[in-house]
């Protein structure tokens, strides 16, 4: 049984955070929420940052990690903050 992308992203994030941050697991983090958590808590790297495309998570990234145009462009006016 395969996990859906949200479950797989969470599992991969938790593995990288709690066990070992390795590229084979890191590449499974493909949803905004878990990509944001990775960038905030493990490391802000472009290969993960590119998955932060949801308005709320883009807002959180710009607020909590770094205000980058490549992420800020996903924030929809009136949705966040």
TIVO-278002 format. One record per atom (N, C-alpha, C, CB): residue number from 1; residue in three letters; atom name; x, y, z. Coordinates in Angstrom, 1 decimal. Atoms other than C-alpha are relative to their C-alpha. Glycine has a CB too. Layout:
TIVO-278002
[NUM "ALA" "CA" [X Y Z]]
...
end
This chain:
TIVO-278002
[1 "UNK" "N" [0.8 -1.2 0.0]]
[1 "UNK" "CA" [0.0 0.0 0.0]]
[1 "UNK" "C" [0.9 1.3 0.0]]
[1 "UNK" "CB" [-1.0 0.0 1.2]]
[2 "UNK" "N" [-0.8 -1.3 0.1]]
[2 "UNK" "CA" [1.4 3.4 -1.0]]
[2 "UNK" "C" [-0.7 1.1 0.7]]
[2 "UNK" "CB" [0.2 0.4 -1.5]]
[3 "UNK" "N" [0.5 -1.1 -0.7]]
[3 "UNK" "CA" [1.0 6.5 1.0]]
[3 "UNK" "C" [-0.3 1.1 -1.0]]
[3 "UNK" "CB" [1.0 0.6 1.0]]
[4 "UNK" "N" [0.2 -1.1 0.9]]
[4 "UNK" "CA" [-0.5 9.6 -0.6]]
[4 "UNK" "C" [1.1 1.0 0.2]]
[4 "UNK" "CB" [-1.4 0.6 0.2]]
[5 "UNK" "N" [-1.1 -1.0 0.0]]
[5 "UNK" "CA" [1.8 12.6 -1.3]]
[5 "UNK" "C" [0.1 0.7 1.4]]
[5 "UNK" "CB" [-0.1 0.9 -1.1]]
[6 "UNK" "N" [0.0 -0.7 -1.3]]
[6 "UNK" "CA" [0.8 14.3 2.0]]
[6 "UNK" "C" [0.6 -0.8 1.0]]
[6 "UNK" "CB" [-1.4 0.5 0.4]]
[7 "UNK" "N" [-0.5 0.9 -1.0]]
[7 "UNK" "CA" [1.5 11.3 4.1]]
[7 "UNK" "C" [1.5 -0.3 -0.3]]
[7 "UNK" "CB" [-0.8 -1.3 0.0]]
[8 "UNK" "N" [-1.4 0.3 0.3]]
[8 "UNK" "CA" [4.7 10.5 2.3]]
[8 "UNK" "C" [0.9 1.2 0.3]]
[8 "UNK" "CB" [0.1 -0.3 -1.6]]
[9 "UNK" "N" [-0.8 -1.2 -0.3]]
[9 "UNK" "CA" [5.9 14.1 2.7]]
[9 "UNK" "C" [0.2 0.1 1.5]]
[9 "UNK" "CB" [-0.7 1.3 -0.5]]
[10 "UNK" "N" [-0.1 0.0 -1.4]]
[10 "UNK" "CA" [5.2 14.0 6.4]]
[10 "UNK" "C" [1.0 -1.0 0.5]]
[10 "UNK" "CB" [-1.4 -0.1 0.7]]
[11 "UNK" "N" [-0.9 1.1 -0.4]]
[11 "UNK" "CA" [6.9 10.7 6.8]]
[11 "UNK" "C" [1.5 0.3 -0.3]]
[11 "UNK" "CB" [-0.4 -1.3 -0.7]]
[12 "UNK" "N" [-1.4 -0.3 0.4]]
[12 "UNK" "CA" [10.0 11.8 4.9]]
[12 "UNK" "C" [0.6 1.2 0.8]]
[12 "UNK" "CB" [0.0 0.4 -1.5]]
[13 "UNK" "N" [-0.4 -1.1 -0.8]]
[13 "UNK" "CA" [10.2 15.1 6.8]]
[13 "UNK" "C" [0.4 -0.5 1.4]]
[13 "UNK" "CB" [-1.1 1.1 0.2]]
[14 "UNK" "N" [-0.3 0.5 -1.4]]
[14 "UNK" "CA" [10.0 13.3 10.2]]
[14 "UNK" "C" [1.3 -0.9 0.0]]
[14 "UNK" "CB" [-1.2 -0.8 0.5]]
[15 "UNK" "N" [-1.2 0.8 0.1]]
[15 "UNK" "CA" [12.7 10.8 9.0]]
[15 "UNK" "C" [1.2 0.8 -0.1]]
[15 "UNK" "CB" [-0.1 -0.9 -1.3]]
[16 "UNK" "N" [-1.1 -0.9 0.2]]
[16 "UNK" "CA" [15.0 13.6 7.9]]
[16 "UNK" "C" [0.3 0.7 1.4]]
[16 "UNK" "CB" [-0.2 1.0 -1.1]]
[17 "UNK" "N" [-0.1 -0.7 -1.2]]
[17 "UNK" "CA" [14.4 15.4 11.2]]
[17 "UNK" "C" [0.5 -0.9 1.2]]
[17 "UNK" "CB" [-1.3 0.7 0.4]]
[18 "UNK" "N" [-0.2 0.8 -1.1]]
[18 "UNK" "CA" [14.5 12.5 13.6]]
[18 "UNK" "C" [1.1 -1.1 -0.1]]
[18 "UNK" "CB" [-1.3 -0.6 0.5]]
[19 "UNK" "N" [-0.9 1.2 0.2]]
[19 "UNK" "CA" [16.7 9.8 12.0]]
[19 "UNK" "C" [1.2 0.5 -0.7]]
[19 "UNK" "CB" [-0.7 -1.1 -0.8]]
[20 "UNK" "N" [-1.2 -0.4 0.8]]
[20 "UNK" "CA" [19.0 11.1 9.2]]
[20 "UNK" "C" [-0.5 0.7 -1.2]]
[20 "UNK" "CB" [0.9 -1.2 -0.4]]
[21 "UNK" "N" [0.4 -0.8 1.2]]
[21 "UNK" "CA" [18.7 13.8 6.6]]
[21 "UNK" "C" [0.8 -0.5 -1.2]]
[21 "UNK" "CB" [0.3 1.5 0.3]]
[22 "UNK" "N" [-0.7 0.5 1.2]]
[22 "UNK" "CA" [19.6 12.0 3.4]]
[22 "UNK" "C" [-0.8 0.3 -1.3]]
[22 "UNK" "CB" [0.2 -1.6 0.1]]
[23 "UNK" "N" [0.7 -0.4 1.2]]
[23 "UNK" "CA" [18.7 12.9 -0.2]]
[23 "UNK" "C" [-1.1 -0.9 -0.4]]
[23 "UNK" "CB" [1.0 0.1 -1.1]]
[24 "UNK" "N" [1.1 1.0 0.5]]
[24 "UNK" "CA" [16.7 9.7 -0.9]]
[24 "UNK" "C" [-1.3 0.3 0.8]]
[24 "UNK" "CB" [0.5 -1.4 0.3]]
[25 "UNK" "N" [1.2 -0.3 -0.8]]
[25 "UNK" "CA" [14.3 10.7 1.9]]
[25 "UNK" "C" [-0.5 1.4 -0.3]]
[25 "UNK" "CB" [0.2 -0.2 1.5]]
[26 "UNK" "N" [0.3 -1.4 0.2]]
[26 "UNK" "CA" [14.5 14.4 1.3]]
[26 "UNK" "C" [-0.8 0.3 -1.2]]
[26 "UNK" "CB" [1.3 0.8 0.0]]
[27 "UNK" "N" [0.7 -0.2 1.3]]
[27 "UNK" "CA" [13.3 14.1 -2.3]]
[27 "UNK" "C" [-1.5 -0.4 0.1]]
[27 "UNK" "CB" [0.7 -0.8 -1.1]]
[28 "UNK" "N" [1.5 0.4 -0.2]]
[28 "UNK" "CA" [9.9 12.7 -1.0]]
[28 "UNK" "C" [-0.8 1.1 0.6]]
[28 "UNK" "CB" [-0.1 -1.2 0.8]]
[29 "UNK" "N" [0.7 -1.1 -0.6]]
[29 "UNK" "CA" [9.1 16.0 0.7]]
[29 "UNK" "C" [-0.5 0.9 -1.1]]
[29 "UNK" "CB" [0.9 0.8 1.0]]
[30 "UNK" "N" [0.5 -0.7 1.1]]
[30 "UNK" "CA" [6.8 17.5 -1.9]]
[30 "UNK" "C" [-1.2 0.9 0.2]]
[30 "UNK" "CB" [-0.2 -0.9 -1.2]]
[31 "UNK" "N" [1.2 -0.8 -0.3]]
[31 "UNK" "CA" [4.0 19.3 -0.1]]
[31 "UNK" "C" [0.4 1.3 0.7]]
[31 "UNK" "CB" [-1.1 -0.8 0.8]]
[32 "UNK" "N" [-0.4 -1.3 -0.6]]
[32 "UNK" "CA" [4.0 23.0 1.1]]
[32 "UNK" "C" [0.2 -0.1 1.4]]
[32 "UNK" "CB" [-1.1 0.9 -0.3]]
[33 "UNK" "N" [-0.2 0.1 -1.5]]
[33 "UNK" "CA" [3.5 22.2 4.8]]
[33 "UNK" "C" [1.3 -0.6 0.4]]
[33 "UNK" "CB" [-1.2 -0.7 0.6]]
[34 "UNK" "N" [-1.2 0.8 -0.5]]
[34 "UNK" "CA" [6.3 19.7 5.1]]
[34 "UNK" "C" [1.3 0.7 -0.6]]
[34 "UNK" "CB" [-0.1 -1.4 -0.4]]
[35 "UNK" "N" [-1.1 -0.7 0.5]]
[35 "UNK" "CA" [8.6 21.7 2.8]]
[35 "UNK" "C" [0.3 1.2 0.9]]
[35 "UNK" "CB" [-0.2 0.4 -1.5]]
[36 "UNK" "N" [-0.2 -1.1 -0.9]]
[36 "UNK" "CA" [8.1 24.7 5.0]]
[36 "UNK" "C" [0.6 -0.4 1.3]]
[36 "UNK" "CB" [-1.4 0.7 0.3]]
[37 "UNK" "N" [-0.6 0.5 -1.2]]
[37 "UNK" "CA" [8.8 22.7 8.1]]
[37 "UNK" "C" [1.4 -0.4 -0.1]]
[37 "UNK" "CB" [-0.8 -1.2 0.5]]
[38 "UNK" "N" [-1.3 0.4 0.2]]
[38 "UNK" "CA" [11.9 21.3 6.6]]
[38 "UNK" "C" [0.9 1.3 -0.1]]
[38 "UNK" "CB" [0.2 -0.8 -1.4]]
[39 "UNK" "N" [-0.8 -1.2 0.1]]
[39 "UNK" "CA" [13.2 24.8 5.6]]
[39 "UNK" "C" [0.2 0.7 1.3]]
[39 "UNK" "CB" [-0.6 0.9 -1.0]]
[40 "UNK" "N" [0.0 -0.7 -1.3]]
[40 "UNK" "CA" [12.4 26.2 9.0]]
[40 "UNK" "C" [0.8 -0.8 1.0]]
[40 "UNK" "CB" [-1.4 0.2 0.5]]
[41 "UNK" "N" [-0.6 0.7 -1.1]]
[41 "UNK" "CA" [13.7 23.4 11.2]]
[41 "UNK" "C" [1.3 -0.8 -0.4]]
[41 "UNK" "CB" [-1.0 -1.0 0.5]]
[42 "UNK" "N" [-1.2 0.9 0.4]]
[42 "UNK" "CA" [16.3 21.4 9.2]]
[42 "UNK" "C" [1.0 0.8 -0.8]]
[42 "UNK" "CB" [-0.4 -1.2 -0.8]]
[43 "UNK" "N" [-0.9 -0.8 0.8]]
[43 "UNK" "CA" [17.7 23.6 6.5]]
[43 "UNK" "C" [-0.7 0.6 -1.2]]
[43 "UNK" "CB" [1.2 -0.8 -0.5]]
[44 "UNK" "N" [0.7 -0.7 1.1]]
[44 "UNK" "CA" [16.6 26.2 3.9]]
[44 "UNK" "C" [0.8 -0.3 -1.3]]
[44 "UNK" "CB" [-0.1 1.5 0.3]]
[45 "UNK" "N" [-0.7 0.3 1.3]]
[45 "UNK" "CA" [17.6 24.6 0.6]]
[45 "UNK" "C" [-0.9 0.1 -1.2]]
[45 "UNK" "CB" [0.6 -1.5 0.1]]
[46 "UNK" "N" [0.9 -0.2 1.2]]
[46 "UNK" "CA" [16.3 25.3 -2.9]]
[46 "UNK" "C" [-0.8 -1.2 -0.4]]
[46 "UNK" "CB" [0.9 0.5 -1.1]]
[47 "UNK" "N" [0.7 1.2 0.5]]
[47 "UNK" "CA" [15.4 21.7 -3.7]]
[47 "UNK" "C" [-1.2 -0.3 0.8]]
[47 "UNK" "CB" [0.9 -1.2 0.1]]
[48 "UNK" "N" [1.2 0.2 -0.9]]
[48 "UNK" "CA" [12.9 21.7 -0.8]]
[48 "UNK" "C" [-0.9 1.3 -0.1]]
[48 "UNK" "CB" [0.4 -0.3 1.4]]
[49 "UNK" "N" [0.7 -1.3 0.1]]
[49 "UNK" "CA" [11.9 25.4 -1.0]]
[49 "UNK" "C" [-0.9 0.1 -1.2]]
[49 "UNK" "CB" [1.0 1.2 0.0]]
[50 "UNK" "N" [0.9 -0.1 1.2]]
[50 "UNK" "CA" [10.5 25.0 -4.5]]
[50 "UNK" "C" [-1.3 -0.6 0.2]]
[50 "UNK" "CB" [0.8 -0.7 -1.1]]
[51 "UNK" "N" [1.3 0.6 -0.2]]
[51 "UNK" "CA" [7.6 23.0 -3.1]]
[51 "UNK" "C" [-0.9 0.8 0.9]]
[51 "UNK" "CB" [0.2 -1.4 0.7]]
[52 "UNK" "N" [0.8 -0.9 -0.8]]
[52 "UNK" "CA" [6.4 25.8 -0.9]]
[52 "UNK" "C" [-0.8 0.9 -0.9]]
[52 "UNK" "CB" [0.8 0.9 1.0]]
[53 "UNK" "N" [0.8 -0.8 1.0]]
[53 "UNK" "CA" [3.6 27.0 -3.2]]
[53 "UNK" "C" [-1.4 0.3 0.5]]
[53 "UNK" "CB" [-0.1 -0.9 -1.2]]
[54 "UNK" "N" [1.2 -0.3 -0.5]]
[54 "UNK" "CA" [0.6 27.1 -1.0]]
[54 "UNK" "C" [0.0 1.4 0.7]]
[54 "UNK" "CB" [-0.5 -1.0 1.1]]
[55 "UNK" "N" [0.0 -1.4 -0.5]]
[55 "UNK" "CA" [-0.4 30.7 0.0]]
[55 "UNK" "C" [0.3 0.1 1.5]]
[55 "UNK" "CB" [-1.4 0.6 -0.2]]
[56 "UNK" "N" [-0.2 -0.1 -1.5]]
[56 "UNK" "CA" [-0.5 30.1 3.8]]
[56 "UNK" "C" [1.5 -0.4 0.3]]
[56 "UNK" "CB" [-1.0 -0.9 0.7]]
[57 "UNK" "N" [-1.3 0.4 -0.4]]
[57 "UNK" "CA" [2.8 28.2 3.9]]
[57 "UNK" "C" [1.1 0.9 -0.6]]
[57 "UNK" "CB" [0.2 -1.5 -0.6]]
[58 "UNK" "N" [-0.9 -1.0 0.5]]
[58 "UNK" "CA" [4.5 30.7 1.6]]
[58 "UNK" "C" [0.1 1.2 0.9]]
[58 "UNK" "CB" [-0.5 0.5 -1.4]]
[59 "UNK" "N" [0.0 -1.1 -1.0]]
[59 "UNK" "CA" [3.4 33.4 4.0]]
[59 "UNK" "C" [0.8 -0.3 1.2]]
[59 "UNK" "CB" [-1.5 0.4 0.4]]
[60 "UNK" "N" [-0.8 0.4 -1.2]]
[60 "UNK" "CA" [4.8 31.5 7.0]]
[60 "UNK" "C" [1.5 -0.1 -0.3]]
[60 "UNK" "CB" [-0.5 -1.4 0.4]]
[61 "UNK" "N" [-1.5 0.0 0.4]]
[61 "UNK" "CA" [8.1 30.9 5.1]]
[61 "UNK" "C" [0.6 1.4 0.0]]
[61 "UNK" "CB" [0.1 -0.7 -1.3]]
[62 "UNK" "N" [-0.5 -1.4 0.1]]
[62 "UNK" "CA" [8.5 34.6 4.3]]
[62 "UNK" "C" [0.1 0.6 1.4]]
[62 "UNK" "CB" [-0.9 0.8 -0.9]]
[63 "UNK" "N" [0.0 -0.6 -1.3]]
[63 "UNK" "CA" [7.6 35.5 7.9]]
[63 "UNK" "C" [1.1 -0.7 0.9]]
[63 "UNK" "CB" [-1.4 -0.2 0.7]]
[64 "UNK" "N" [-0.9 0.7 -1.0]]
[64 "UNK" "CA" [9.7 32.8 9.7]]
[64 "UNK" "C" [1.4 -0.4 -0.4]]
[64 "UNK" "CB" [-0.8 -1.2 0.4]]
[65 "UNK" "N" [-1.3 0.4 0.5]]
[65 "UNK" "CA" [12.6 31.9 7.4]]
[65 "UNK" "C" [0.7 1.1 -0.7]]
[65 "UNK" "CB" [-0.2 -1.3 -0.9]]
[66 "UNK" "N" [-0.6 -1.1 0.8]]
[66 "UNK" "CA" [13.4 34.5 4.8]]
[66 "UNK" "C" [-1.0 0.4 -1.0]]
[66 "UNK" "CB" [1.3 -0.5 -0.7]]
[67 "UNK" "N" [0.9 -0.6 1.0]]
[67 "UNK" "CA" [11.4 36.8 2.6]]
[67 "UNK" "C" [0.7 -0.1 -1.4]]
[67 "UNK" "CB" [-0.3 1.5 0.3]]
[68 "UNK" "N" [-0.6 0.2 1.4]]
[68 "UNK" "CA" [12.3 35.5 -0.9]]
[68 "UNK" "C" [-1.1 0.1 -1.0]]
[68 "UNK" "CB" [0.6 -1.5 -0.1]]
[69 "UNK" "N" [1.0 -0.3 1.1]]
[69 "UNK" "CA" [10.5 36.6 -4.1]]
[69 "UNK" "C" [-0.5 -1.3 -0.5]]
[69 "UNK" "CB" [0.7 0.8 -1.1]]
[70 "UNK" "N" [0.5 1.3 0.6]]
[70 "UNK" "CA" [10.4 33.0 -5.4]]
[70 "UNK" "C" [-1.1 -0.7 0.8]]
[70 "UNK" "CB" [1.2 -0.9 -0.1]]
[71 "UNK" "N" [1.1 0.6 -0.9]]
[71 "UNK" "CA" [8.2 32.0 -2.4]]
[71 "UNK" "C" [-1.1 1.1 0.2]]
[71 "UNK" "CB" [0.6 -0.4 1.4]]
[72 "UNK" "N" [1.0 -1.1 -0.2]]
[72 "UNK" "CA" [6.4 35.4 -1.8]]
[72 "UNK" "C" [-1.0 0.0 -1.1]]
[72 "UNK" "CB" [0.7 1.3 0.1]]
[73 "UNK" "N" [0.9 -0.1 1.2]]
[73 "UNK" "CA" [4.9 35.2 -5.3]]
[73 "UNK" "C" [-1.2 -0.9 0.2]]
[73 "UNK" "CB" [0.7 -0.3 -1.3]]
[74 "UNK" "N" [1.1 0.9 -0.2]]
[74 "UNK" "CA" [2.6 32.4 -4.0]]
[74 "UNK" "C" [-1.0 0.5 1.0]]
[74 "UNK" "CB" [0.5 -1.3 0.4]]
[75 "UNK" "N" [0.9 -0.5 -1.0]]
[75 "UNK" "CA" [1.0 34.5 -1.3]]
[75 "UNK" "C" [-1.1 0.8 -0.7]]
[75 "UNK" "CB" [0.7 0.9 1.0]]
[76 "UNK" "N" [1.2 -0.7 0.6]]
[76 "UNK" "CA" [-2.5 35.5 -2.3]]
[76 "UNK" "C" [-0.5 1.0 1.0]]
[76 "UNK" "CB" [-1.1 -1.0 -0.3]]
[77 "UNK" "N" [0.4 -1.1 -0.8]]
[77 "UNK" "CA" [-3.7 38.8 -1.0]]
[77 "UNK" "C" [-1.3 -0.3 0.8]]
[77 "UNK" "CB" [-0.2 1.3 -0.8]]
[78 "UNK" "N" [1.2 0.2 -0.8]]
[78 "UNK" "CA" [-6.2 38.6 1.8]]
[78 "UNK" "C" [-0.1 -1.4 0.7]]
[78 "UNK" "CB" [-1.2 0.2 -0.8]]
[79 "UNK" "N" [0.0 1.4 -0.6]]
[79 "UNK" "CA" [-5.4 34.9 2.6]]
[79 "UNK" "C" [0.8 -0.1 1.3]]
[79 "UNK" "CB" [0.4 -1.0 -1.0]]
[80 "UNK" "N" [-1.0 0.2 -1.1]]
[80 "UNK" "CA" [-2.6 35.4 5.1]]
[80 "UNK" "C" [0.3 1.3 0.6]]
[80 "UNK" "CB" [1.2 -0.7 -0.5]]
[81 "UNK" "N" [-0.5 -1.2 -0.8]]
[81 "UNK" "CA" [-1.8 37.9 7.8]]
[81 "UNK" "C" [-0.6 1.3 -0.4]]
[81 "UNK" "CB" [1.3 0.1 -0.1]]
end
